[in-house]
């Protein structure tokens, strides 16, 4: 009887230990910042994700529901971002300067 009691207590502590360790790992995985975000922040410039958010915030609420904002490429200090619909038809194109956060719509 004592042997079973101690075995149950041991299993309980083992399970609690695993659960507490796994919750730390989940918090690390769920973190919204990426490695690129952290590097960009250290360099004092805008990340690709932040550039997409800048474009997304310029869209109307109806456009935000309908369209997708996506990073295309990076050249020097400029990010090229596109806005497209569900059929992959490009609606708008933008450049974002990663150093000054200046946004320009490209034709």
Long-range contacts (C-beta under 8 A, 24 or more apart in sequence): 40-98, 45-77, 45-98, 45-99, 46-79, 46-96, 46-97, 46-98, 46-99, 46-101, 47-98, 48-74, 48-79, 51-79, 51-81, 51-96, 51-98, 52-81, 54-96, 54-101, 54-103, 55-81, 55-83, 55-94, 55-96, 55-103, 58-103, 59-83, 67-91, 74-98, 80-106
